[in-house]
């Protein structure tokens, strides 16, 4: 649940940036990172890394019965990417 919550906050933060900077309107969670990349908020690689986490979050949300210990460990490893995303967003919103 902690991984799920972290990725949900990542989605929320990305959505807020998109809304504030009027970058578009995503139809899916994965589109959030694509829009942020097109808006030069993050680069393409960072968007892909975040989308990998979002995909894992979707598996946890909808196919939780199929989630293995390795899936969880992989997601924990990928959480390192969140720190870089947060640093970018923090710099972007500093006054």
Secondary structure, DSSP 8 states (H G I E B T S, - for coil): -HHHHHHHHHHHHHHHHHHHTT----SSHHHHHHHHHHTTSS-HHHHHHHHHHHHHHHHHHH-GGG--HHHHHHHHHHTHHHHHHHHHHHHHH--
